[in-house]
Amino acid sequence: MMKVTAITLGCKVNQYESQAMLSQLAASGFSVCQPDETADIVLINSCTVTAASDHKVRQTLHRARKNNPDAVIVLTGCMPQAFPEAAQALEDADVVLGNSNRSALASDILRYLSTRQRVIDIVPHENGEKFESMQVGSFYERTRAFVKIQDGCNRFCSYCIIPYARGRIRSKPLDELKEELANLGQNGYREVVLTGINLSAYGQELGLHLCDAVEAACAVPEIKRVRLGSLEPEQLQDDVIARLAKQEKLCPQFHLSLQSGCDATLRRMNRHYDTAEYRRIVHTLREVFPNAAITTDIMVGFAGETEEEFAASLAFAKEIAFAKVHVFAYSRRPGTVAYNMPGQVSNAEKEKRSHAMIEATEATRKAFMEQQVGLIQPVLLEQQAEPGIWEGYTPNYTPVHLASKEDLAGKILSVRLNGCQDDFCTGEALG
């Protein structure tokens, strides 16, 4: 039996899809092994959100070939879908497969094994295509389950290649979602994370809403926590927030994609909100969900970003006082509107602004963590950070370390947070 392993680059949607592809291959007679084991087939699920992502894909491919010289190397995911010619040029890959036809994965591998001729199988996305049917019942070495409920994006932010890599919006039918959630609950998962490329758009083409998916997940008795992936902020109107607040299992952690705290920059980005609306949404969330963690992504050095605009973005980030921020520099992507925009910022200036934004947002992160000290929180323990020290997360995704000689993986314990170190709180289990 041939052994297959997966290397996943990028977002939580990719993590889910990698698991679905491994499940598909297992059903076709392959044996799934861990990434550090010698494998006959290495599946690389790629990301292409930035130029740095493409560079990492090339590095990962080269390393996979070096470590597994006789293996079949499969490249799939967003990079070949968005840039098929560039993907075909990566000769370390024996099979190159796009996002739109992953159902052909097993047959493409078998075709390569029988002919030893490279297989290039990239099918363009089409308008009106249906959500790709996927079911994942277990995640290797994970205590929480990711559930992809939405794919594609219609927004066309001026810097973003993802609509070309993922196609238009489409959603998992509610009956399929309920079936998958029930299976995950029966398989012992106590927390699920609902994910999507534009998660906020779930159900639009089906007459449904993201709230329907949240309610379906919360209705599964075995599932104790439901968490949301990244959200577009303007979709969180007051009535939506009020409806979400009725679900006691919904975790008070909201990743609201910001990108910039400057209105002029947001307009050039073709974002669909301004800072006043974003501020109001955050205020409402914090009112309705006590001790909520608001996290985000912030881009620096976007085309045309002046020093004054960056200063406005920096001030807004400090004002909102995010619990955590992913800071990254703008990366030009061929095929996007922003690629040819005037006022491109130098790499040196991007690095300078990145450091300033990271310093400011690390300070708000530290302040948020310190506010957690003294609270008693339910913590889902996941793994050992080191021998005898278990790591887990509170509902608002505060990382917690506590000492125990017992195996606590997958258990939810009541924990008093009694200290804050580096990027986690220390805690003591009660009872």
Residue pairs with C-beta under 8 A, 6 or more apart in sequence:
1 29
1 30
1 31
2 30
2 31
2 40
2 41
3 30
3 31
3 32
3 33
3 37
3 38
3 39
3 40
3 41
4 22
4 25
4 30
4 31
4 32
4 33
4 39
4 40
4 41
4 42
4 43
5 32
5 33
5 34
5 35
5 37
5 39
5 41
5 42
5 43
6 18
6 19
6 21
6 22
6 35
6 42
6 43
6 44
6 45
7 35
7 42
7 43
7 44
7 45
7 60
7 64
8 14
8 15
8 18
8 45
9 44
9 45
9 46
9 47
9 53
9 56
9 57
9 60
9 77
10 45
10 46
10 47
10 49
10 53
10 77
10 78
11 47
11 49
11 195
12 146
12 193
12 195
12 229
13 146
13 148
13 151
13 195
13 196
13 197
13 229
14 45
14 47
14 77
14 78
15 146
16 134
16 136
16 146
16 147
16 148
16 195
17 45
17 77
17 102
17 134
17 148
18 43
18 45
19 136
19 139
19 140
19 146
20 102
20 134
20 135
20 136
20 148
21 43
21 45
21 76
21 102
21 105
22 32
22 43
22 140
23 135
23 136
23 137
24 102
24 103
24 105
24 106
25 32
25 41
25 43
25 105
25 106
25 109
26 32
28 106
30 41
30 106
32 140
33 39
34 140
38 68
39 68
39 71
40 70
40 71
40 72
41 71
41 72
41 74
41 109
42 64
42 68
42 71
42 72
42 73
42 74
43 74
43 76
44 57
44 60
44 61
44 64
44 73
44 74
44 75
44 76
44 77
44 93
45 76
45 77
46 53
46 57
46 75
46 76
46 77
46 78
46 79
46 80
47 53
47 56
47 57
47 77
47 78
47 79
48 54
48 57
48 77
48 78
48 79
48 82
48 83
48 161
48 165
49 78
49 160
49 161
49 162
49 331
50 328
50 331
50 333
51 331
51 332
51 333
52 331
53 79
54 79
54 83
54 86
57 75
57 79
57 90
58 90
61 73
61 75
61 90
61 92
61 93
62 92
64 71
64 73
64 92
65 71
65 73
65 92
72 94
72 95
72 109
72 112
72 113
73 92
73 93
73 94
73 95
74 93
74 94
74 95
74 96
74 97
74 105
74 108
74 109
75 87
75 90
75 93
75 95
75 96
75 97
76 96
76 97
76 98
76 99
76 102
76 105
77 99
78 99
78 162
78 165
78 166
79 86
79 87
79 165
80 87
80 88
80 96
80 97
80 98
80 122
81 98
81 99
81 100
81 122
81 125
81 164
81 165
81 166
82 161
82 162
82 164
82 165
82 335
83 334
84 96
84 98
84 120
84 122
87 93
87 96
87 122
88 96
88 120
90 96
93 118
94 112
94 118
94 119
95 108
95 109
95 112
95 118
95 119
95 121
96 118
96 119
96 120
96 121
96 122
97 104
97 105
97 108
97 119
97 121
97 122
98 121
98 122
98 123
99 125
99 165
99 166
99 167
100 122
100 123
100 124
100 125
100 126
100 129
100 167
101 121
101 123
102 132
103 132
104 121
108 119
108 121
111 119
112 118
112 119
125 152
125 166
125 167
125 168
126 167
127 168
128 168
129 167
129 168
129 170
130 170
131 150
131 151
131 170
131 171
131 172
131 173
132 151
133 176
134 148
135 176
135 179
135 180
135 183
136 145
136 146
136 147
136 180
136 184
137 180
137 183
137 184
137 187
138 145
138 187
139 145
139 146
139 189
141 383
142 382
143 189
143 190
143 191
143 380
143 381
143 382
143 383
143 409
143 410
144 189
144 190
144 191
144 192
144 193
144 225
144 227
144 380
144 382
145 184
145 189
145 191
145 192
145 193
146 192
146 193
146 195
147 177
147 180
147 181
147 184
147 192
147 193
147 194
147 195
147 217
148 172
148 195
148 196
149 171
149 172
149 177
149 194
149 195
149 196
149 199
149 202
149 213
150 169
150 170
150 171
150 172
150 195
150 196
150 197
150 198
150 199
150 201
150 202
150 203
151 166
151 167
151 169
151 170
151 171
151 196
151 197
152 163
152 166
152 167
152 168
152 169
152 170
152 197
152 198
153 160
153 162
153 163
153 166
153 168
153 169
153 197
153 198
153 201
154 163
154 168
154 169
154 198
154 201
155 163
155 198
155 232
155 270
155 272
156 163
156 270
156 337
157 259
157 269
157 270
157 271
158 268
158 269
158 270
158 336
158 337
158 338
158 341
159 269
159 299
159 302
159 303
159 330
159 333
159 336
159 337
159 338
160 333
160 336
161 333
161 335
161 336
162 197
164 335
166 197
169 198
169 201
169 204
169 205
170 205
171 196
171 201
171 202
171 203
171 204
171 205
171 206
171 208
172 202
172 213
173 206
174 203
174 206
174 208
174 212
174 213
174 216
177 213
177 216
178 216
181 192
181 216
181 217
181 220
181 223
182 220
184 192
184 220
184 223
185 220
185 221
185 222
185 223
186 222
188 222
188 410
189 222
189 223
190 222
190 223
190 224
190 225
190 380
190 410
190 412
191 223
191 224
191 225
191 226
191 227
191 251
191 380
192 217
192 223
192 225
192 226
192 227
193 226
193 227
193 228
193 229
194 202
194 210
194 213
194 214
194 217
194 226
194 227
194 228
194 229
195 229
196 202
196 229
198 232
199 210
199 228
199 229
199 230
199 231
199 232
200 210
200 231
200 232
200 235
200 236
201 232
201 235
202 208
202 209
202 210
202 212
202 213
203 209
203 210
203 212
203 213
209 240
210 228
210 235
210 240
211 240
211 243
211 244
214 226
214 228
214 244
214 247
214 250
215 247
217 223
217 226
217 249
218 226
218 247
218 248
218 249
218 250
223 249
224 249
224 412
225 249
225 251
225 380
225 395
226 247
226 249
226 250
226 251
227 250
227 251
227 253
227 397
228 250
228 251
228 253
228 254
228 255
229 255
230 255
230 256
230 257
230 297
231 254
231 255
231 256
231 257
232 256
232 257
232 272
233 256
233 257
233 258
233 273
233 277
233 278
233 281
234 272
234 273
234 277
234 281
236 254
236 256
236 281
236 284
236 285
238 284
241 281
241 284
241 285
241 288
242 288
244 250
245 288
245 289
251 395
251 396
251 397
252 289
252 290
252 291
252 292
252 293
252 395
252 396
253 292
253 293
253 295
253 323
253 395
253 396
253 397
254 285
254 289
254 292
254 293
254 294
254 295
255 295
255 296
255 297
256 278
256 281
256 282
256 294
256 295
256 296
257 296
257 297
258 278
258 296
258 297
258 298
258 317
258 320
259 265
259 266
259 269
259 271
259 297
259 298
259 299
259 302
260 266
260 269
260 271
260 298
260 299
260 302
260 305
260 309
260 313
261 275
261 298
261 312
261 313
261 314
261 315
261 316
261 317
261 319
261 320
262 275
262 305
262 309
262 310
262 312
262 313
262 316
263 274
263 275
263 312
264 309
265 302
265 304
265 305
265 309
265 313
266 273
266 274
266 275
268 302
268 303
268 304
268 338
268 341
269 299
269 302
269 338
270 337
275 316
278 320
279 319
279 320
282 294
282 320
285 292
285 294
286 292
286 294
291 371
291 372
291 375
291 396
292 396
293 323
293 324
293 368
293 396
293 397
293 398
294 320
294 322
294 323
295 322
295 323
295 324
295 325
295 326
295 397
296 320
296 322
296 325
296 326
297 325
297 326
297 327
297 328
298 313
298 317
298 325
298 326
298 327
298 328
298 357
298 361
299 328
299 329
299 330
300 310
300 313
300 327
300 328
300 329
300 330
300 350
300 353
300 354
300 357
301 310
301 329
301 330
301 345
301 349
301 350
301 353
301 354
302 330
302 338
302 345
303 330
303 332
303 338
303 341
303 342
303 343
303 344
303 345
304 341
304 342
304 343
305 313
305 330
305 343
305 345
305 353
306 343
310 353
310 356
313 357
314 356
314 357
314 360
317 325
317 357
317 360
317 361
317 364
318 360
318 363
318 364
320 364
321 364
321 367
321 368
322 361
322 364
322 365
322 368
323 364
323 365
323 368
323 396
323 397
324 361
324 365
324 368
325 357
325 358
325 361
325 364
325 365
327 354
327 357
327 358
327 361
328 354
329 347
329 350
329 351
329 353
329 354
330 338
330 345
330 350
332 338
332 339
332 344
333 339
345 353
365 423
366 420
369 398
369 420
369 423
369 424
369 425
370 420
372 394
372 398
372 417
372 420
372 425
373 417
373 418
373 419
373 420
373 425
374 416
374 417
374 418
375 416
375 417
376 414
376 415
376 416
376 417
376 430
377 394
377 395
377 398
377 400
377 414
377 415
377 417
377 427
378 394
378 395
378 412
378 413
378 414
378 415
379 392
379 393
379 394
379 400
379 402
379 412
379 413
379 414
379 415
379 427
380 392
380 393
380 410
380 411
380 412
381 390
381 391
381 392
381 402
381 408
381 409
381 410
381 411
381 412
381 413
382 390
382 391
382 392
382 393
382 409
382 410
383 390
383 391
383 409
384 390
384 391
385 391
385 401
388 403
388 404
388 405
389 401
389 402
389 403
390 401
390 402
390 403
390 404
390 408
390 409
391 399
391 400
391 401
391 424
392 399
392 400
392 402
392 408
392 413
392 415
393 399
393 400
394 400
394 415
394 417
398 417
398 424
398 425
399 423
399 424
399 425
400 415
400 417
400 424
400 425
400 426
400 427
401 421
401 424
401 425
401 426
401 427
402 413
402 415
402 426
402 427
402 428
402 429
404 429
413 429
413 430
414 429
414 430
414 431
415 427
415 428
415 429
415 430
416 427
416 428
416 430
417 425
417 426
417 427
418 425
418 426
418 427
418 428
419 425
419 426
420 426
